Amino acid sequence: MNELALTESPLLRAQYADRVDVLDKVKALVFLPDGLHLSTELVADYYEVDVDAIESVVRRNRSELESNGYRVLRGQELREFETVNLTGSKRRAYALFTRRAILNVGQMLVESPISTAVRKHLLDMEERAREIYLASRAMQQAESQVLQPKTFPFADVVVLMRQEYGVRISVKDLTETLRQGGVLRQDERKPKTKYEAMFWHTGSAYEVHAHHIKGLYHIYESTKLRLQAATQRALPIDPPGWPELPLEGA
């Protein structure tokens, strides 16, 4: 964004109204004795312009400046202020600028190198904040990818089993067999406590860890053989090297 955009847009200026710390980074402010305000002359000195340039900005943008703390003292209020601050002013009215109003002037003043520096500082701070935010988001996403395990839903698991072992298994068949094998609960596709390590809960469903698909397939086939043996009244013997059920530590 070009720094001159601030001179043209009240809405854009309002976004930076609280960044008064920029003023001291560009040039030291010299306050009235109350330590809170600058007079028109002091604002002109800060921006290194004539008083007329400041008064011209005020005339064109008085309402906006007043919303940022600019005000004009008169009568009893002026006399009380002079008593405390010893301004020595003989005027009937005395303008005061708060830090926000001083910054506001710098956002609109175009003929001052100091105001140009103020605007550039504001935009540079925004860019740095944006870069920090984007870097933080990228780090969070990277950490999330590292911490997120590689898992597969049941629909993908049966495809991977088909590719790896050459068997055709449906999601329904796998689910029912794992229930019969004591891996899943009977009323839902949720693992029993002993087999929770094989699964990852995504928040809405359980998926299978990639490195446990082989063990899950062995349980599936072992359970199938047991059921077949029970039906044929044969000895319930698993193939050599295959795990007995329940599968400890799967």
C-alpha positions as YAML, in Angstrom:
chain: A
units: angstrom
residues:
- id: 1
  name: MET
  ca: [0.00, 0.00, 0.00]
- id: 2
  name: ASN
  ca: [1.29, 3.47, -0.88]
- id: 3
  name: GLU
  ca: [1.69, 5.81, 2.10]
- id: 4
  name: LEU
  ca: [-0.27, 8.51, 0.28]
- id: 5
  name: ALA
  ca: [-3.37, 6.32, 0.56]
- id: 6
  name: LEU
  ca: [-3.57, 7.42, 4.19]
- id: 7
  name: THR
  ca: [-3.94, 11.04, 3.14]
- id: 8
  name: GLU
  ca: [-7.02, 10.16, 1.10]
- id: 9
  name: SER
  ca: [-8.99, 7.70, 3.23]
- id: 10
  name: PRO
  ca: [-10.51, 8.55, 6.65]
- id: 11
  name: LEU
  ca: [-11.46, 4.88, 7.12]
- id: 12
  name: LEU
  ca: [-7.89, 3.79, 6.53]
- id: 13
  name: ARG
  ca: [-6.56, 6.45, 8.89]
- id: 14
  name: ALA
  ca: [-8.92, 5.25, 11.60]
- id: 15
  name: GLN
  ca: [-7.31, 1.80, 11.49]
- id: 16
  name: TYR
  ca: [-4.02, 3.32, 12.66]
- id: 17
  name: ALA
  ca: [-5.42, 5.86, 15.14]
- id: 18
  name: ASP
  ca: [-3.93, 4.10, 18.19]
- id: 19
  name: ARG
  ca: [-0.41, 3.66, 16.81]
- id: 20
  name: VAL
  ca: [0.84, 6.84, 18.47]
- id: 21
  name: ASP
  ca: [4.12, 5.11, 19.40]
- id: 22
  name: VAL
  ca: [5.21, 5.78, 15.81]
- id: 23
  name: LEU
  ca: [5.53, 9.50, 16.56]
- id: 24
  name: ASP
  ca: [8.44, 9.08, 18.98]
- id: 25
  name: LYS
  ca: [10.16, 6.63, 16.61]
- id: 26
  name: VAL
  ca: [10.27, 9.31, 13.92]
- id: 27
  name: LYS
  ca: [11.05, 12.36, 16.06]
- id: 28
  name: ALA
  ca: [10.87, 13.35, 19.73]
- id: 29
  name: LEU
  ca: [7.71, 15.21, 20.76]
- id: 30
  name: VAL
  ca: [7.90, 18.38, 22.86]
- id: 31
  name: PHE
  ca: [4.82, 18.65, 25.07]
- id: 32
  name: LEU
  ca: [3.27, 21.50, 26.97]
- id: 33
  name: PRO
  ca: [3.89, 21.39, 30.74]
- id: 34
  name: ASP
  ca: [0.88, 19.11, 31.26]
- id: 35
  name: GLY
  ca: [2.76, 16.39, 29.39]
- id: 36
  name: LEU
  ca: [-0.36, 15.49, 27.39]
- id: 37
  name: HIS
  ca: [-0.88, 18.11, 24.72]
- id: 38
  name: LEU
  ca: [0.83, 20.08, 22.00]
- id: 39
  name: SER
  ca: [-0.20, 23.51, 20.77]
- id: 40
  name: THR
  ca: [-0.60, 24.32, 17.10]
- id: 41
  name: GLU
  ca: [2.88, 25.86, 17.10]
- id: 42
  name: LEU
  ca: [4.45, 22.76, 18.66]
- id: 43
  name: VAL
  ca: [2.72, 20.49, 16.14]
- id: 44
  name: ALA
  ca: [4.06, 22.71, 13.35]
- id: 45
  name: ASP
  ca: [7.56, 22.46, 14.86]
- id: 46
  name: TYR
  ca: [7.28, 18.68, 15.06]
- id: 47
  name: TYR
  ca: [6.32, 18.35, 11.40]
- id: 48
  name: GLU
  ca: [8.70, 21.13, 10.38]
- id: 49
  name: VAL
  ca: [6.08, 23.17, 8.56]
- id: 50
  name: ASP
  ca: [4.45, 26.57, 8.96]
- id: 51
  name: VAL
  ca: [1.56, 27.02, 11.39]
- id: 52
  name: ASP
  ca: [-0.63, 27.81, 8.38]
- id: 53
  name: ALA
  ca: [-0.15, 24.24, 7.10]
- id: 54
  name: ILE
  ca: [-1.43, 22.80, 10.39]
- id: 55
  name: GLU
  ca: [-4.36, 25.20, 10.53]
- id: 56
  name: SER
  ca: [-5.25, 24.29, 6.95]
- id: 57
  name: VAL
  ca: [-5.39, 20.59, 7.87]
- id: 58
  name: VAL
  ca: [-7.59, 21.45, 10.85]
- id: 59
  name: ARG
  ca: [-10.03, 23.49, 8.74]
- id: 60
  name: ARG
  ca: [-10.45, 20.68, 6.20]
- id: 61
  name: ASN
  ca: [-10.71, 17.83, 8.73]
- id: 62
  name: ARG
  ca: [-11.87, 19.35, 12.00]
- id: 63
  name: SER
  ca: [-14.50, 16.72, 12.78]
- id: 64
  name: GLU
  ca: [-12.02, 13.85, 12.30]
- id: 65
  name: LEU
  ca: [-9.41, 15.58, 14.42]
- id: 66
  name: GLU
  ca: [-11.91, 16.25, 17.19]
- id: 67
  name: SER
  ca: [-12.76, 12.55, 17.25]
- id: 68
  name: ASN
  ca: [-9.07, 11.99, 17.99]
- id: 69
  name: GLY
  ca: [-8.84, 14.48, 20.84]
- id: 70
  name: TYR
  ca: [-8.30, 17.85, 19.19]
- id: 71
  name: ARG
  ca: [-10.10, 20.67, 21.01]
- id: 72
  name: VAL
  ca: [-10.08, 24.44, 21.42]
- id: 73
  name: LEU
  ca: [-10.12, 26.02, 24.87]
- id: 74
  name: ARG
  ca: [-12.00, 29.24, 25.57]
- id: 75
  name: GLY
  ca: [-13.14, 31.32, 28.52]
- id: 76
  name: GLN
  ca: [-12.78, 29.89, 32.00]
- id: 77
  name: GLU
  ca: [-11.42, 26.58, 30.73]
- id: 78
  name: LEU
  ca: [-8.64, 28.44, 28.90]
- id: 79
  name: ARG
  ca: [-7.80, 30.57, 31.94]
- id: 80
  name: GLU
  ca: [-7.55, 27.49, 34.16]
- id: 81
  name: PHE
  ca: [-5.34, 25.74, 31.62]
- id: 82
  name: GLU
  ca: [-3.03, 28.78, 31.36]
- id: 83
  name: THR
  ca: [-2.71, 28.93, 35.13]
- id: 84
  name: VAL
  ca: [-1.38, 25.39, 35.26]
- id: 85
  name: ASN
  ca: [0.64, 25.39, 32.02]
- id: 86
  name: LEU
  ca: [1.85, 28.99, 31.96]
- id: 87
  name: THR
  ca: [1.39, 29.23, 28.21]
- id: 88
  name: GLY
  ca: [1.58, 33.03, 28.25]
- id: 89
  name: SER
  ca: [-1.09, 33.11, 25.57]
- id: 90
  name: LYS
  ca: [-3.18, 36.24, 25.28]
- id: 91
  name: ARG
  ca: [-5.53, 34.67, 22.76]
- id: 92
  name: ARG
  ca: [-9.20, 34.12, 23.36]
- id: 93
  name: ALA
  ca: [-8.91, 30.56, 22.06]
- id: 94
  name: TYR
  ca: [-6.12, 28.00, 22.36]
- id: 95
  name: ALA
  ca: [-5.98, 24.76, 20.32]
- id: 96
  name: LEU
  ca: [-4.71, 21.56, 21.91]
- id: 97
  name: PHE
  ca: [-3.61, 18.35, 20.15]
- id: 98
  name: THR
  ca: [-3.47, 14.95, 21.84]
- id: 99
  name: ARG
  ca: [-1.09, 12.25, 20.60]
- id: 100
  name: ARG
  ca: [-3.87, 10.75, 18.50]
- id: 101
  name: ALA
  ca: [-4.65, 14.15, 16.98]
- id: 102
  name: ILE
  ca: [-0.94, 14.73, 16.25]
- id: 103
  name: LEU
  ca: [-0.75, 11.37, 14.50]
- id: 104
  name: ASN
  ca: [-3.95, 12.18, 12.64]
- id: 105
  name: VAL
  ca: [-2.38, 15.40, 11.33]
- id: 106
  name: GLY
  ca: [0.64, 13.44, 10.14]
- id: 107
  name: GLN
  ca: [-1.62, 11.05, 8.23]
- id: 108
  name: MET
  ca: [-3.07, 13.97, 6.26]
- id: 109
  name: LEU
  ca: [-0.21, 16.44, 5.94]
- id: 110
  name: VAL
  ca: [1.49, 16.06, 2.55]
- id: 111
  name: GLU
  ca: [4.15, 18.77, 2.48]
- id: 112
  name: SER
  ca: [6.20, 17.49, 5.43]
- id: 113
  name: PRO
  ca: [9.04, 14.92, 5.26]
- id: 114
  name: ILE
  ca: [8.26, 14.08, 8.89]
- id: 115
  name: SER
  ca: [4.64, 13.24, 8.08]
- id: 116
  name: THR
  ca: [5.84, 11.09, 5.16]
- id: 117
  name: ALA
  ca: [8.12, 9.20, 7.55]
- id: 118
  name: VAL
  ca: [5.24, 8.75, 10.01]
- id: 119
  name: ARG
  ca: [3.01, 7.25, 7.33]
- id: 120
  name: LYS
  ca: [5.76, 4.93, 6.10]
- id: 121
  name: HIS
  ca: [6.40, 3.73, 9.64]
- id: 122
  name: LEU
  ca: [2.71, 2.93, 10.06]
- id: 123
  name: LEU
  ca: [2.64, 0.86, 6.89]
- id: 124
  name: ASP
  ca: [5.96, -0.85, 7.67]
- id: 125
  name: MET
  ca: [4.62, -1.89, 11.07]
- id: 126
  name: GLU
  ca: [1.52, -3.32, 9.43]
- id: 127
  name: GLU
  ca: [3.65, -5.26, 6.94]
- id: 128
  name: ARG
  ca: [5.85, -6.66, 9.69]
- id: 129
  name: ALA
  ca: [2.79, -7.67, 11.68]
- id: 130
  name: ARG
  ca: [1.39, -9.39, 8.59]
- id: 131
  name: GLU
  ca: [4.67, -11.24, 7.98]
- id: 132
  name: ILE
  ca: [4.77, -12.40, 11.61]
- id: 133
  name: TYR
  ca: [1.16, -13.57, 11.37]
- id: 134
  name: LEU
  ca: [1.79, -15.51, 8.15]
- id: 135
  name: ALA
  ca: [4.95, -17.08, 9.58]
- id: 136
  name: SER
  ca: [3.04, -18.11, 12.70]
- id: 137
  name: ARG
  ca: [0.27, -19.65, 10.60]
- id: 138
  name: ALA
  ca: [2.79, -21.54, 8.49]
- id: 139
  name: MET
  ca: [4.49, -22.87, 11.62]
- id: 140
  name: GLN
  ca: [1.17, -23.97, 13.10]
- id: 141
  name: GLN
  ca: [0.25, -25.77, 9.88]
- id: 142
  name: ALA
  ca: [3.65, -27.47, 9.74]
- id: 143
  name: GLU
  ca: [3.34, -28.59, 13.37]
- id: 144
  name: SER
  ca: [-0.18, -29.84, 12.69]
- id: 145
  name: GLN
  ca: [1.06, -31.92, 9.76]
- id: 146
  name: VAL
  ca: [3.84, -33.40, 11.89]
- id: 147
  name: LEU
  ca: [1.52, -34.22, 14.78]
- id: 148
  name: GLN
  ca: [-1.33, -35.52, 12.63]
- id: 149
  name: PRO
  ca: [-0.84, -39.28, 12.12]
- id: 150
  name: LYS
  ca: [-1.34, -40.95, 8.76]
- id: 151
  name: THR
  ca: [-4.67, -42.73, 8.99]
- id: 152
  name: PHE
  ca: [-7.28, -44.16, 6.63]
- id: 153
  name: PRO
  ca: [-11.07, -44.49, 6.85]
- id: 154
  name: PHE
  ca: [-12.55, -47.96, 6.47]
- id: 155
  name: ALA
  ca: [-13.47, -47.27, 2.82]
- id: 156
  name: ASP
  ca: [-9.78, -46.71, 2.04]
- id: 157
  name: VAL
  ca: [-8.61, -49.57, 4.25]
- id: 158
  name: VAL
  ca: [-10.50, -52.19, 2.21]
- id: 159
  name: VAL
  ca: [-8.99, -50.76, -1.00]
- id: 160
  name: LEU
  ca: [-5.47, -50.95, 0.47]
- id: 161
  name: MET
  ca: [-6.07, -54.52, 1.64]
- id: 162
  name: ARG
  ca: [-7.25, -55.43, -1.85]
- id: 163
  name: GLN
  ca: [-4.13, -53.90, -3.40]
- id: 164
  name: GLU
  ca: [-1.73, -55.45, -0.88]
- id: 165
  name: TYR
  ca: [-3.25, -58.90, -0.36]
- id: 166
  name: GLY
  ca: [-5.37, -59.42, -3.48]
- id: 167
  name: VAL
  ca: [-8.59, -59.99, -1.53]
- id: 168
  name: ARG
  ca: [-11.97, -58.36, -2.06]
- id: 169
  name: ILE
  ca: [-13.35, -57.07, 1.22]
- id: 170
  name: SER
  ca: [-16.32, -54.76, 1.66]
- id: 171
  name: VAL
  ca: [-16.57, -52.20, 4.43]
- id: 172
  name: LYS
  ca: [-19.57, -54.07, 5.84]
- id: 173
  name: ASP
  ca: [-17.70, -57.39, 5.80]
- id: 174
  name: LEU
  ca: [-14.61, -55.90, 7.45]
- id: 175
  name: THR
  ca: [-16.71, -54.18, 10.12]
- id: 176
  name: GLU
  ca: [-18.77, -57.28, 10.99]
- id: 177
  name: THR
  ca: [-15.72, -59.56, 11.05]
- id: 178
  name: LEU
  ca: [-13.81, -57.20, 13.35]
- id: 179
  name: ARG
  ca: [-16.82, -57.13, 15.66]
- id: 180
  name: GLN
  ca: [-16.85, -60.93, 15.74]
- id: 181
  name: GLY
  ca: [-13.12, -60.92, 16.37]
- id: 182
  name: GLY
  ca: [-13.54, -58.68, 19.40]
- id: 183
  name: VAL
  ca: [-11.82, -55.63, 17.89]
- id: 184
  name: LEU
  ca: [-14.88, -53.39, 17.46]
- id: 185
  name: ARG
  ca: [-17.83, -52.88, 19.74]
- id: 186
  name: GLN
  ca: [-21.06, -54.52, 18.67]
- id: 187
  name: ASP
  ca: [-23.24, -51.45, 18.44]
- id: 188
  name: GLU
  ca: [-20.86, -49.02, 16.70]
- id: 189
  name: ARG
  ca: [-17.68, -48.80, 14.67]
- id: 190
  name: LYS
  ca: [-15.63, -48.04, 17.74]
- id: 191
  name: PRO
  ca: [-12.64, -50.10, 18.92]
- id: 192
  name: LYS
  ca: [-12.56, -51.90, 22.22]
- id: 193
  name: THR
  ca: [-10.04, -50.62, 24.72]
- id: 194
  name: LYS
  ca: [-7.44, -53.30, 23.93]
- id: 195
  name: TYR
  ca: [-7.34, -52.28, 20.26]
- id: 196
  name: GLU
  ca: [-7.65, -48.48, 20.56]
- id: 197
  name: ALA
  ca: [-3.97, -48.04, 19.62]
- id: 198
  name: MET
  ca: [-4.75, -49.30, 16.11]
- id: 199
  name: PHE
  ca: [-7.19, -46.45, 15.49]
- id: 200
  name: TRP
  ca: [-7.32, -42.64, 15.48]
- id: 201
  name: HIS
  ca: [-10.43, -40.68, 16.35]
- id: 202
  name: THR
  ca: [-10.83, -37.76, 13.96]
- id: 203
  name: GLY
  ca: [-13.59, -36.17, 15.99]
- id: 204
  name: SER
  ca: [-16.39, -37.73, 14.00]
- id: 205
  name: ALA
  ca: [-15.16, -41.26, 13.20]
- id: 206
  name: TYR
  ca: [-12.41, -43.78, 13.86]
- id: 207
  name: GLU
  ca: [-9.75, -44.31, 11.22]
- id: 208
  name: VAL
  ca: [-7.01, -46.95, 11.04]
- id: 209
  name: HIS
  ca: [-3.36, -46.06, 11.53]
- id: 210
  name: ALA
  ca: [-1.41, -46.80, 8.35]
- id: 211
  name: HIS
  ca: [1.10, -49.03, 10.15]
- id: 212
  name: HIS
  ca: [-1.71, -51.12, 11.71]
- id: 213
  name: ILE
  ca: [-3.50, -52.05, 8.49]
- id: 214
  name: LYS
  ca: [-1.41, -55.26, 8.17]
- id: 215
  name: GLY
  ca: [-2.22, -56.33, 11.72]
- id: 216
  name: LEU
  ca: [-5.88, -55.55, 11.19]
- id: 217
  name: TYR
  ca: [-5.90, -57.69, 8.04]
- id: 218
  name: HIS
  ca: [-4.35, -60.60, 9.95]
- id: 219
  name: ILE
  ca: [-7.07, -60.32, 12.57]
- id: 220
  name: TYR
  ca: [-9.69, -60.23, 9.82]
- id: 221
  name: GLU
  ca: [-8.36, -63.38, 8.12]
- id: 222
  name: SER
  ca: [-7.78, -65.19, 11.44]
- id: 223
  name: THR
  ca: [-11.34, -64.45, 12.52]
- id: 224
  name: LYS
  ca: [-12.68, -65.66, 9.17]
- id: 225
  name: LEU
  ca: [-10.78, -68.95, 9.51]
- id: 226
  name: ARG
  ca: [-12.01, -69.45, 13.07]
- id: 227
  name: LEU
  ca: [-15.59, -68.88, 12.01]
- id: 228
  name: GLN
  ca: [-15.19, -71.26, 9.08]
- id: 229
  name: ALA
  ca: [-13.59, -73.89, 11.33]
- id: 230
  name: ALA
  ca: [-16.40, -73.55, 13.84]
- id: 231
  name: THR
  ca: [-18.96, -73.98, 11.06]
- id: 232
  name: GLN
  ca: [-17.19, -77.09, 9.72]
- id: 233
  name: ARG
  ca: [-16.62, -78.42, 13.24]
- id: 234
  name: ALA
  ca: [-12.89, -78.54, 12.59]
- id: 235
  name: LEU
  ca: [-10.09, -77.65, 14.95]
- id: 236
  name: PRO
  ca: [-9.81, -73.86, 15.37]
- id: 237
  name: ILE
  ca: [-6.21, -73.55, 14.22]
- id: 238
  name: ASP
  ca: [-4.77, -70.39, 12.67]
- id: 239
  name: PRO
  ca: [-2.20, -70.56, 9.87]
- id: 240
  name: PRO
  ca: [1.38, -70.89, 11.19]
- id: 241
  name: GLY
  ca: [2.82, -67.61, 12.37]
- id: 242
  name: TRP
  ca: [-0.55, -65.83, 12.52]
- id: 243
  name: PRO
  ca: [-1.59, -64.24, 15.80]
- id: 244
  name: GLU
  ca: [-3.91, -65.89, 18.25]
- id: 245
  name: LEU
  ca: [-6.96, -63.88, 19.22]
- id: 246
  name: PRO
  ca: [-7.22, -61.63, 21.04]
- id: 247
  name: LEU
  ca: [-4.23, -59.98, 19.42]
- id: 248
  name: GLU
  ca: [-2.09, -58.61, 22.26]
- id: 249
  name: GLY
  ca: [-0.40, -55.31, 21.58]
- id: 250
  name: ALA
  ca: [-1.77, -54.97, 18.04]
...
